[in-house]
Amino acid sequence: MGESVRLCVIGAGLSGLAVAHALKSAGVDFVCLEQASDVGGLWRRPQAGERGPGYLSLHLNTAKALTGYSDYPMPASYPLYPRHSQIAAYLRSFAEWAGVLDSVELGTTVESVRQEADGGWTVVGRDAEGTVSSRAFSHVVVASGHNSEPSMPALPRGAETFTGTIHHSVDYRDGSDYAGQRVVVVGLGNSAVDIASDLSRHAGQTVLSVRRGLHVMPKQLFGMALDEIADAPWWISMSLEEQRRFIEQTLLVARGKLRDHGLPEPDHPVFSSAVTISDEILSRIRHGAVTPKPAIEAVDGDRVSFTDGTSVRADALVYCTGYRMTFPFLEPGCPVGAGGSVELYKRVVAPDRPGLFFAGLIRPVGSITRLVEAQARWIGRLATGAAVLPEAEVMHKEIAAYLSGVAGQYGRREGASTQVNVAPYLQELREE
């Protein structure tokens, strides 16, 4: 496998721990830097009370059998869709089982990562006591995720007059914090429907403001988890158009038209944008616990007006409008290029920065775990010299071809460049 190398992994969440396990198995000397006080990433934050994208009602949207690590399944006692605290406990037990905890430095914030003239990498970090250290590495793996900088749209006209509170979902923890209040949730992604459903059990009134229709899918169809369907040979054998027809007809039978629930119909076919997965939101709407509305037109004091001419009084606005893809410790243009797309060879390698890798910077329909494990094994082989990369020109051509294909299916929206189809991508990584 070649000589051992000193490698830095940034982040000790699901992806970072998968990389750590693969590196240890490959005999690679590494250190993992994690800014939190424990491993587990976003899954441990709700219980820890830390700022982040997690909230107390957070559960898996993917089946535990395909979300657990291949060498270390989740406990049989766990439900099909475990809650955040169970996932956090599982990730820590995995780190203990894999024997990687001694290589994780907790409470360490990475401030900068730069490449030196000799090709090596310098990582500057600050520990919990504020001590700054600078260390040299031959390789760096970024596995810190990208849900850290909230994306807030331009606020509606009159927002400065709003007498209530305006928050992003990054600061949402529990519906009980809004007990008795009138709340407007903005968005229709996974966080928006989770938070609206949670709020509806505590708030005096819950309104869901939706600008653009998205495909809302239950966690299971025909008694199978969605990621189990995505893994089935009969599904993989279908063309994209066949898959779309199958899902759209199935959804029509399962829940009817979204407009029947007061939500806008999607203006795009399924699998041409991220889908929203929820077993609850349509039920909460049908039961009158959540009231759907179109986009916010204006705000005047405590009154929020919508584009259909209706209005409600509100005590709080919660924007569930996603996150910007930022890596503040890296120089601009890496890995997000000038066009706003992630530019990585096989979604892992920065072609013009030898020794810099990314793990988990992908968005599949279904669980990410198997894909990250495959990425991690490949990174281990590259770090030890057991695998080699093509010339930069070849990598750039692959990136251009991939981005062109993704744009054809998903368009050029922010984040579309990280979409991957599970089976073909796994095959690509196995071939590498």
C-alpha positions as CSV (number, residue, x, y, z in Angstrom):
1,M,0.0,0.0,0.0
2,G,3.0,2.3,0.0
3,E,4.4,4.5,2.8
4,S,2.2,5.9,5.6
5,V,1.4,9.6,5.0
6,R,0.2,12.3,7.4
7,L,-3.3,13.4,6.4
8,C,-5.7,15.9,7.8
9,V,-9.5,15.2,7.9
10,I,-11.7,18.2,8.6
11,G,-15.0,17.2,10.3
12,A,-16.1,14.2,12.5
13,G,-19.7,13.8,11.3
14,L,-21.0,10.8,9.3
15,S,-18.7,11.6,6.4
16,G,-15.6,12.4,8.4
17,L,-15.9,9.2,10.5
18,A,-16.3,7.1,7.3
19,V,-13.0,8.6,6.0
20,A,-11.3,8.1,9.3
21,H,-12.3,4.4,9.3
22,A,-11.1,3.9,5.8
23,L,-7.8,5.6,6.4
24,K,-7.1,3.6,9.6
25,S,-8.0,0.4,7.7
26,A,-5.5,1.4,5.0
27,G,-2.8,2.2,7.5
28,V,-2.7,5.9,6.8
29,D,-1.5,8.2,9.6
30,F,-4.1,11.0,10.0
31,V,-5.6,13.5,12.4
32,C,-9.3,14.6,12.3
33,L,-10.1,18.1,13.4
34,E,-13.6,18.7,14.8
35,Q,-14.8,22.1,16.1
36,A,-17.6,20.6,18.3
37,S,-17.0,19.0,21.7
38,D,-17.9,15.5,20.4
39,V,-18.2,13.5,17.2
40,G,-21.5,13.2,15.3
41,G,-21.9,16.4,13.3
42,L,-25.4,17.9,13.0
43,W,-27.0,14.8,14.6
44,R,-25.7,15.6,18.1
45,R,-26.4,19.4,17.9
46,P,-30.1,19.4,18.9
47,Q,-29.4,17.7,22.2
48,A,-26.2,19.7,22.8
49,G,-28.2,23.0,22.2
50,E,-25.6,24.2,19.7
51,R,-26.5,26.4,16.7
52,G,-26.9,24.3,13.6
53,P,-29.3,22.7,11.1
54,G,-30.6,20.1,13.6
55,Y,-33.8,20.4,15.7
56,L,-35.3,18.2,18.4
57,S,-37.9,16.6,16.1
58,L,-35.2,15.6,13.5
59,H,-35.4,12.0,12.3
60,L,-33.7,10.1,9.5
61,N,-35.5,10.3,6.1
62,T,-33.6,7.3,4.9
63,A,-33.9,3.7,6.1
64,K,-31.5,2.7,8.9
65,A,-30.3,-0.4,7.1
66,L,-28.9,1.7,4.2
67,T,-27.8,4.7,6.4
68,G,-25.7,2.7,8.8
69,Y,-22.1,1.9,7.9
70,S,-21.6,-1.3,6.0
71,D,-19.2,-2.8,8.6
72,Y,-21.2,-1.6,11.6
73,P,-25.0,-1.8,11.3
74,M,-27.3,0.3,13.4
75,P,-28.8,-1.6,16.5
76,A,-31.7,-3.9,15.8
77,S,-33.6,-2.0,18.5
78,Y,-33.6,1.2,16.5
79,P,-36.8,2.0,14.5
80,L,-36.7,2.2,10.7
81,Y,-36.2,6.0,10.9
82,P,-34.2,6.8,14.1
83,R,-34.3,10.2,15.8
84,H,-31.3,12.5,16.0
85,S,-30.2,11.4,19.5
86,Q,-30.1,7.7,18.4
87,I,-28.0,8.6,15.3
88,A,-25.6,10.7,17.4
89,A,-25.2,7.8,19.8
90,Y,-24.7,5.4,16.9
91,L,-22.0,7.6,15.3
92,R,-20.1,7.8,18.6
93,S,-20.3,4.1,19.1
94,F,-19.0,3.6,15.5
95,A,-16.0,5.9,16.2
96,E,-15.2,3.8,19.3
97,W,-15.6,0.5,17.4
98,A,-13.5,1.7,14.5
99,G,-10.8,2.9,17.0
100,V,-10.5,6.4,15.5
101,L,-11.3,8.5,18.6
102,D,-7.7,8.9,19.5
103,S,-7.1,10.5,16.2
104,V,-9.9,13.1,16.6
105,E,-9.0,16.5,18.1
106,L,-12.3,17.9,19.4
107,G,-12.9,21.6,20.0
108,T,-10.6,22.6,17.1
109,T,-11.8,25.1,14.6
110,V,-10.0,25.1,11.2
111,E,-9.2,28.7,10.3
112,S,-7.2,28.2,7.0
113,V,-6.0,25.6,4.6
114,R,-3.4,26.6,2.1
115,Q,-1.2,24.8,-0.4
116,E,2.5,25.5,-0.2
117,A,5.0,25.8,-3.1
118,D,6.2,22.2,-2.6
119,G,2.7,20.8,-2.9
120,G,2.1,20.2,0.8
121,W,-0.7,21.6,2.8
122,T,-0.6,23.9,5.9
123,V,-3.7,23.7,8.2
124,V,-4.1,26.4,10.8
125,G,-6.5,25.6,13.6
126,R,-7.6,27.1,16.9
127,D,-8.4,24.9,19.9
128,A,-11.0,25.4,22.6
129,E,-8.5,27.5,24.7
130,G,-7.9,29.8,21.8
131,T,-4.4,28.5,21.1
132,V,-3.5,28.7,17.4
133,S,-1.4,26.0,15.8
134,S,-0.1,25.5,12.2
135,R,0.7,22.0,10.9
136,A,1.9,20.6,7.7
137,F,0.2,17.7,5.9
138,S,0.6,15.9,2.6
139,H,-3.1,15.6,2.0
140,V,-6.3,17.2,3.3
141,V,-9.8,15.8,3.2
142,V,-12.7,18.2,3.7
143,A,-15.7,16.4,5.3
144,S,-17.2,19.2,7.2
145,G,-20.5,19.4,5.3
146,H,-22.0,22.6,3.9
147,N,-25.0,23.4,6.0
148,S,-23.4,26.1,8.1
149,E,-24.1,29.5,6.5
150,P,-27.9,30.2,6.3
151,S,-29.3,31.4,3.0
152,M,-31.8,34.2,3.6
153,P,-33.7,35.6,0.6
154,A,-34.5,39.3,0.3
155,L,-37.1,40.1,3.0
156,P,-40.5,41.2,1.8
157,R,-41.6,44.8,1.6
158,G,-42.2,46.2,5.0
159,A,-40.3,43.6,6.9
160,E,-38.6,46.3,8.9
161,T,-42.0,47.1,10.5
162,F,-42.6,43.5,11.6
163,T,-43.4,43.5,15.3
164,G,-42.5,39.8,15.8
165,T,-39.3,37.8,15.3
166,I,-37.6,36.7,12.1
167,H,-35.4,33.6,12.3
168,H,-33.7,31.2,9.9
169,S,-34.2,27.5,10.6
170,V,-30.6,27.2,11.7
171,D,-31.8,28.8,15.0
172,Y,-34.9,26.6,15.3
173,R,-34.8,24.0,18.1
174,D,-38.3,23.0,19.2
175,G,-41.9,23.9,18.6
176,S,-42.5,24.5,22.3
177,D,-40.4,27.7,22.0
178,Y,-43.3,29.1,20.0
179,A,-46.1,27.9,22.2
180,G,-49.3,29.8,21.5
181,Q,-47.7,32.0,18.8
182,R,-48.9,32.6,15.3
183,V,-46.0,31.4,13.0
184,V,-45.4,31.6,9.3
185,V,-42.9,29.1,8.0
186,V,-41.3,30.0,4.6
187,G,-40.3,27.1,2.3
188,L,-41.2,23.6,1.2
189,G,-37.9,21.7,1.6
190,N,-37.4,18.9,4.2
191,S,-36.6,21.3,7.0
192,A,-39.6,23.5,6.2
193,V,-42.2,20.6,6.3
194,D,-40.5,19.1,9.4
195,I,-40.6,22.4,11.3
196,A,-44.1,23.3,10.2
197,S,-45.4,19.9,11.3
198,D,-43.6,20.2,14.6
199,L,-44.8,23.8,15.2
200,S,-48.4,22.8,14.5
201,R,-48.4,20.8,17.8
202,H,-47.4,23.9,19.8
203,A,-48.2,27.1,18.0
204,G,-51.5,28.9,18.1
205,Q,-51.5,29.0,14.3
206,T,-49.1,27.6,11.7
207,V,-48.9,28.9,8.2
208,L,-46.7,27.4,5.5
209,S,-45.7,30.0,2.8
210,V,-44.7,28.3,-0.5
211,R,-43.2,30.2,-3.4
212,R,-42.5,27.3,-5.7
213,G,-44.0,23.8,-5.8
214,L,-41.8,20.8,-5.1
215,H,-42.5,17.1,-5.3
216,V,-43.6,15.9,-1.8
217,M,-43.0,12.2,-1.3
218,P,-43.7,9.9,1.6
219,K,-40.8,8.0,3.2
220,Q,-42.2,4.7,1.9
221,L,-44.0,3.5,-1.3
222,F,-45.4,0.0,-1.6
223,G,-44.0,-0.7,1.8
224,M,-40.4,0.0,0.8
225,A,-38.3,2.9,1.9
226,L,-37.4,5.3,-0.9
227,D,-33.7,4.4,-0.7
228,E,-34.5,0.7,-0.8
229,I,-36.5,1.3,-4.0
230,A,-33.5,3.3,-5.4
231,D,-31.3,0.3,-4.7
232,A,-33.6,-2.3,-6.3
233,P,-32.4,-4.0,-9.5
234,W,-35.8,-3.4,-11.2
235,W,-35.6,0.3,-10.5
236,I,-32.0,0.6,-11.6
237,S,-32.9,-1.1,-14.9
238,M,-35.4,1.6,-15.7
239,S,-34.6,4.7,-17.8
240,L,-35.0,8.1,-16.2
241,E,-38.3,8.7,-18.1
242,E,-39.6,5.3,-16.9
243,Q,-38.6,6.1,-13.3
244,R,-40.4,9.5,-13.5
245,R,-43.6,8.0,-14.9
246,F,-43.6,5.3,-12.3
247,I,-43.1,7.7,-9.4
248,E,-45.5,10.3,-10.6
249,Q,-48.3,7.8,-11.2
250,T,-47.6,6.2,-7.8
251,L,-47.7,9.6,-6.0
252,L,-51.0,10.4,-7.8
253,V,-52.5,7.2,-6.3
254,A,-50.9,7.7,-2.9
255,R,-51.8,11.3,-2.2
256,G,-53.6,12.9,-5.2
257,K,-52.6,16.3,-6.6
258,L,-50.7,18.7,-4.4
259,R,-53.1,21.4,-5.4
260,D,-55.8,19.4,-3.6
261,H,-53.9,20.2,-0.4
262,G,-53.5,23.9,-1.2
263,L,-49.9,23.6,-2.3
264,P,-48.6,24.6,-5.8
265,E,-48.0,21.9,-8.3
266,P,-44.3,21.5,-9.2
267,D,-43.3,23.2,-12.4
268,H,-40.8,20.5,-13.2
269,P,-40.8,16.7,-13.5
270,V,-39.7,14.6,-10.5
271,F,-35.9,14.0,-10.2
272,S,-35.1,17.3,-11.9
273,S,-34.8,19.1,-8.5
274,A,-34.5,18.0,-4.9
275,V,-37.6,16.2,-3.6
276,T,-39.2,16.8,-0.2
277,I,-39.7,13.7,1.9
278,S,-42.4,13.8,4.6
279,D,-45.0,11.5,6.0
280,E,-46.6,14.3,8.0
281,I,-47.0,17.6,6.2
282,L,-50.0,16.6,4.0
283,S,-51.7,15.0,6.9
284,R,-51.2,18.1,9.1
285,I,-52.6,20.2,6.3
286,R,-55.6,17.9,5.8
287,H,-56.3,18.1,9.6
288,G,-56.2,21.9,9.6
289,A,-53.1,22.1,11.7
290,V,-51.1,23.7,9.0
291,T,-52.5,26.3,6.6
292,P,-50.7,26.6,3.2
293,K,-50.3,30.0,1.6
294,P,-48.4,31.3,-1.4
295,A,-45.3,33.6,-1.3
296,I,-45.3,36.5,1.1
297,E,-46.1,39.8,-0.6
298,A,-45.5,42.3,2.2
299,V,-45.4,42.8,5.9
300,D,-47.1,45.6,7.9
301,G,-46.6,45.5,11.6
302,D,-47.9,42.2,12.7
303,R,-49.8,41.5,9.5
304,V,-48.3,39.3,6.7
305,S,-49.9,39.5,3.3
306,F,-49.5,36.9,0.6
307,T,-49.6,37.1,-3.2
308,D,-53.1,35.7,-3.4
309,G,-54.4,38.8,-1.6
310,T,-55.0,37.1,1.8
311,S,-53.2,38.0,5.0
312,V,-52.7,36.7,8.6
313,R,-51.4,38.1,11.8
314,A,-48.1,36.7,12.9
315,D,-45.8,36.7,15.9
316,A,-42.9,35.0,14.1
317,L,-41.5,34.2,10.7
318,V,-39.2,31.2,10.3
319,Y,-37.3,31.0,7.0
320,C,-36.4,27.5,6.0
321,T,-34.6,28.6,2.9
322,G,-31.5,26.4,3.0
323,Y,-27.8,27.1,3.2
324,R,-25.0,28.5,1.1
325,M,-22.2,26.3,0.2
326,T,-19.2,27.9,1.9
327,F,-15.8,26.7,3.0
328,P,-14.3,29.8,4.7
329,F,-11.0,28.1,5.4
330,L,-10.3,27.5,1.7
331,E,-9.3,30.0,-0.9
332,P,-12.1,31.4,-3.1
333,G,-13.0,29.3,-6.1
334,C,-12.5,25.9,-4.4
335,P,-14.5,23.8,-4.8
336,V,-17.2,26.1,-6.1
337,G,-16.1,27.6,-9.4
338,A,-16.9,31.0,-11.0
339,G,-20.2,29.6,-12.4
340,G,-21.4,28.6,-9.0
341,S,-21.0,24.8,-9.6
342,V,-18.9,22.4,-7.5
343,E,-16.0,21.4,-9.7
344,L,-14.5,18.1,-8.5
345,Y,-13.3,15.1,-10.3
346,K,-15.6,12.2,-9.5
347,R,-17.2,14.6,-6.9
348,V,-14.1,14.1,-4.7
349,V,-10.8,15.5,-6.2
350,A,-9.8,19.1,-6.7
351,P,-8.0,18.7,-10.0
352,D,-5.7,21.8,-9.7
353,R,-4.9,21.3,-6.1
354,P,-3.1,18.0,-5.7
355,G,-3.7,16.3,-2.3
356,L,-7.1,18.1,-1.6
357,F,-10.1,15.8,-1.4
358,F,-13.8,16.3,-0.5
359,A,-16.0,13.6,1.1
360,G,-19.8,13.8,1.4
361,L,-20.3,16.8,-0.9
362,I,-23.0,15.0,-2.8
363,R,-26.8,14.8,-2.8
364,P,-28.3,11.5,-3.7
365,V,-31.9,10.4,-3.7
366,G,-31.6,8.1,-0.6
367,S,-28.9,7.5,1.9
368,I,-25.4,9.0,1.4
369,T,-23.5,6.5,3.6
370,R,-22.5,3.9,1.0
371,L,-21.4,6.6,-1.4
372,V,-19.3,8.3,1.3
373,E,-17.7,5.0,2.3
374,A,-16.8,4.3,-1.4
375,Q,-15.3,7.9,-1.6
376,A,-13.4,7.2,1.6
377,R,-11.9,4.0,0.3
378,W,-10.8,5.6,-2.9
379,I,-9.2,8.5,-1.0
380,G,-7.3,6.0,1.1
381,R,-6.0,4.4,-2.1
382,L,-5.0,7.7,-3.6
383,A,-3.3,8.8,-0.4
384,T,-1.2,5.6,-0.2
385,G,-0.4,5.5,-3.9
386,A,-2.4,2.4,-4.5
387,A,-4.5,4.4,-7.0
388,V,-3.4,7.3,-9.2
389,L,-5.2,10.2,-10.8
390,P,-5.2,11.1,-14.5
391,E,-3.8,14.3,-15.7
392,A,-5.5,17.5,-14.7
393,E,-6.8,18.0,-18.3
394,V,-8.5,14.7,-18.2
395,M,-10.1,15.5,-14.9
396,H,-11.4,18.8,-16.1
397,K,-13.0,17.1,-19.1
398,E,-14.8,14.7,-16.8
399,I,-16.0,17.5,-14.6
400,A,-17.3,19.5,-17.6
401,A,-19.1,16.4,-19.0
402,Y,-20.6,15.6,-15.6
403,L,-21.8,19.2,-15.0
404,S,-23.4,19.3,-18.5
405,G,-25.3,16.1,-17.8
406,V,-26.4,17.3,-14.4
407,A,-27.6,20.6,-15.9
408,G,-29.7,18.6,-18.4
409,Q,-31.5,16.8,-15.6
410,Y,-31.5,19.3,-12.7
411,G,-30.9,22.7,-14.3
412,R,-28.3,25.1,-13.0
413,R,-29.8,25.9,-9.6
414,E,-27.4,26.3,-6.7
415,G,-26.5,22.9,-5.4
416,A,-27.6,21.1,-8.5
417,S,-24.0,20.2,-9.3
418,T,-23.8,18.0,-6.2
419,Q,-26.7,15.7,-7.3
420,V,-25.7,12.1,-8.0
421,N,-27.6,9.0,-9.0
422,V,-26.8,6.3,-6.5
423,A,-26.1,3.1,-8.6
424,P,-24.1,4.7,-11.5
425,Y,-22.0,6.8,-9.0
426,L,-21.2,3.7,-6.9
427,Q,-20.1,1.9,-10.0
428,E,-17.9,4.8,-11.0
429,L,-16.1,4.8,-7.7
430,R,-15.7,1.0,-7.7
431,E,-14.0,1.3,-11.1
432,E,-11.6,3.9,-9.7
